[in-house]
Amino acid sequence: MSDQISIIGIKAFGYHGVLPHEAVEGQEFIVDLLITLDLQAASRSDDLTDTVNYAELVQIVHKNIVGERVQLIERLAGRIADAIKRTYQQISSISVTVHKPHAPVTLDFNDISVTISR
């Protein structure tokens, strides 16, 4: 199966990180989703019940970014992937990339991200 849905650049402000100041100051996190599932029925029926609801996917991501603090973006990505898979059992695989573009690293970089696949 090669049907996919991608949602790129979901942004929200959270307080995740290992360092104490990250829990106080917070920062923006960006999440990308790549979901594989069978979309044959949706492509024929034009019915939302035959696919996944993009708005609900974005809400799950947002809830996890602004929700309970974690130290590692690996944990955040895994929590998002697991929540989406629980909500939509028809998903055969999901990749969640969490970007932390303002990570407290002392050298110049464009982005730090972690991708979790389930």
C-alpha positions as a Markdown table, in Angstrom:
| # | Residue | x | y | z |
|---|---|---|---|---|
| 1 | Met | 0.0 | 0.0 | 0.0 |
| 2 | Ser | 1.4 | 3.4 | -1.0 |
| 3 | Asp | -1.4 | 5.8 | -0.1 |
| 4 | Gln | -0.2 | 8.6 | 2.2 |
| 5 | Ile | -1.3 | 11.7 | 3.9 |
| 6 | Ser | 1.3 | 14.3 | 5.0 |
| 7 | Ile | 0.8 | 17.3 | 7.2 |
| 8 | Ile | 3.9 | 19.5 | 7.4 |
| 9 | Gly | 4.7 | 22.3 | 9.8 |
| 10 | Ile | 2.3 | 22.0 | 12.7 |
| 11 | Lys | 3.5 | 24.7 | 15.1 |
| 12 | Ala | 2.9 | 25.2 | 18.8 |
| 13 | Phe | 4.6 | 26.5 | 21.8 |
| 14 | Gly | 5.7 | 24.0 | 24.5 |
| 15 | Tyr | 8.0 | 23.6 | 27.5 |
| 16 | His | 9.9 | 20.5 | 26.6 |
| 17 | Gly | 13.6 | 19.9 | 27.1 |
| 18 | Val | 16.3 | 18.7 | 29.5 |
| 19 | Leu | 17.5 | 22.1 | 30.7 |
| 20 | Pro | 15.7 | 23.8 | 33.5 |
| 21 | His | 15.2 | 27.1 | 31.6 |
| 22 | Glu | 13.4 | 25.2 | 28.9 |
| 23 | Ala | 10.7 | 24.4 | 31.4 |
| 24 | Val | 10.3 | 28.1 | 32.2 |
| 25 | Glu | 10.9 | 29.9 | 29.0 |
| 26 | Gly | 9.5 | 27.4 | 26.5 |
| 27 | Gln | 9.9 | 27.5 | 22.7 |
| 28 | Glu | 8.2 | 26.7 | 19.4 |
| 29 | Phe | 8.1 | 23.1 | 18.2 |
| 30 | Ile | 7.2 | 22.1 | 14.7 |
| 31 | Val | 5.8 | 18.7 | 13.8 |
| 32 | Asp | 5.4 | 16.9 | 10.5 |
| 33 | Leu | 3.3 | 13.8 | 10.0 |
| 34 | Leu | 3.5 | 11.2 | 7.2 |
| 35 | Ile | 0.7 | 8.6 | 7.4 |
| 36 | Thr | 0.3 | 5.5 | 5.3 |
| 37 | Leu | -3.2 | 4.0 | 5.0 |
| 38 | Asp | -5.5 | 2.5 | 2.5 |
| 39 | Leu | -7.4 | 5.4 | 0.8 |
| 40 | Gln | -9.2 | 3.4 | -1.9 |
| 41 | Ala | -12.6 | 3.8 | -0.2 |
| 42 | Ala | -12.2 | 7.5 | 0.4 |
| 43 | Ser | -11.1 | 8.1 | -3.2 |
| 44 | Arg | -14.3 | 6.5 | -4.4 |
| 45 | Ser | -16.8 | 7.6 | -1.8 |
| 46 | Asp | -15.7 | 11.2 | -1.1 |
| 47 | Asp | -16.7 | 10.5 | 2.5 |
| 48 | Leu | -14.7 | 11.7 | 5.5 |
| 49 | Thr | -15.5 | 8.5 | 7.4 |
| 50 | Asp | -13.4 | 6.6 | 4.9 |
| 51 | Thr | -10.2 | 8.5 | 5.8 |
| 52 | Val | -8.7 | 10.3 | 8.7 |
| 53 | Asn | -9.7 | 13.8 | 9.8 |
| 54 | Tyr | -6.9 | 16.2 | 9.2 |
| 55 | Ala | -8.2 | 18.7 | 11.8 |
| 56 | Glu | -8.3 | 16.0 | 14.4 |
| 57 | Leu | -4.7 | 14.9 | 13.6 |
| 58 | Val | -3.5 | 18.5 | 14.0 |
| 59 | Gln | -5.4 | 18.8 | 17.3 |
| 60 | Ile | -3.7 | 15.7 | 18.6 |
| 61 | Val | -0.3 | 17.1 | 17.7 |
| 62 | His | -1.1 | 20.5 | 19.3 |
| 63 | Lys | -2.5 | 18.9 | 22.5 |
| 64 | Asn | 0.8 | 17.0 | 22.9 |
| 65 | Ile | 3.0 | 20.0 | 22.2 |
| 66 | Val | 1.3 | 22.2 | 24.7 |
| 67 | Gly | 0.5 | 19.4 | 27.1 |
| 68 | Glu | 2.5 | 17.6 | 29.7 |
| 69 | Arg | 6.2 | 18.4 | 29.6 |
| 70 | Val | 8.8 | 15.9 | 28.5 |
| 71 | Gln | 12.5 | 16.1 | 28.5 |
| 72 | Leu | 13.2 | 14.5 | 25.1 |
| 73 | Ile | 11.7 | 15.3 | 21.7 |
| 74 | Glu | 12.0 | 11.5 | 21.1 |
| 75 | Arg | 9.4 | 11.0 | 23.8 |
| 76 | Leu | 7.2 | 13.8 | 22.4 |
| 77 | Ala | 7.3 | 12.2 | 18.9 |
| 78 | Gly | 6.5 | 8.8 | 20.3 |
| 79 | Arg | 3.6 | 10.1 | 22.3 |
| 80 | Ile | 2.1 | 11.8 | 19.3 |
| 81 | Ala | 2.5 | 8.7 | 17.1 |
| 82 | Asp | 0.9 | 6.5 | 19.7 |
| 83 | Ala | -2.0 | 8.8 | 20.3 |
| 84 | Ile | -2.7 | 9.0 | 16.5 |
| 85 | Lys | -2.5 | 5.3 | 16.1 |
| 86 | Arg | -4.9 | 4.7 | 19.0 |
| 87 | Thr | -7.4 | 7.2 | 17.4 |
| 88 | Tyr | -7.1 | 5.8 | 13.9 |
| 89 | Gln | -6.6 | 2.0 | 13.8 |
| 90 | Gln | -6.8 | 2.1 | 10.0 |
| 91 | Ile | -3.4 | 3.7 | 9.8 |
| 92 | Ser | -0.8 | 1.1 | 8.8 |
| 93 | Ser | 2.2 | 3.3 | 9.5 |
| 94 | Ile | 3.0 | 6.7 | 10.8 |
| 95 | Ser | 6.2 | 8.8 | 10.9 |
| 96 | Val | 6.2 | 11.8 | 13.3 |
| 97 | Thr | 9.0 | 14.3 | 13.0 |
| 98 | Val | 9.5 | 16.8 | 15.8 |
| 99 | His | 11.6 | 19.8 | 15.0 |
| 100 | Lys | 13.3 | 21.8 | 17.8 |
| 101 | Pro | 14.7 | 24.7 | 15.8 |
| 102 | His | 15.7 | 26.7 | 18.9 |
| 103 | Ala | 17.4 | 23.9 | 20.8 |
| 104 | Pro | 19.9 | 25.2 | 23.3 |
| 105 | Val | 23.0 | 24.2 | 21.3 |
| 106 | Thr | 26.0 | 26.6 | 21.4 |
| 107 | Leu | 27.0 | 26.2 | 17.7 |
| 108 | Asp | 25.0 | 27.4 | 14.6 |
| 109 | Phe | 22.6 | 24.9 | 13.1 |
| 110 | Asn | 19.4 | 25.1 | 10.9 |
| 111 | Asp | 17.3 | 22.5 | 12.7 |
| 112 | Ile | 17.3 | 19.6 | 15.1 |
| 113 | Ser | 14.7 | 17.0 | 14.6 |
| 114 | Val | 13.7 | 13.5 | 15.6 |
| 115 | Thr | 11.6 | 11.1 | 13.5 |
| 116 | Ile | 9.7 | 8.3 | 15.1 |
| 117 | Ser | 8.0 | 5.6 | 13.0 |
| 118 | Arg | 5.4 | 3.2 | 14.1 |
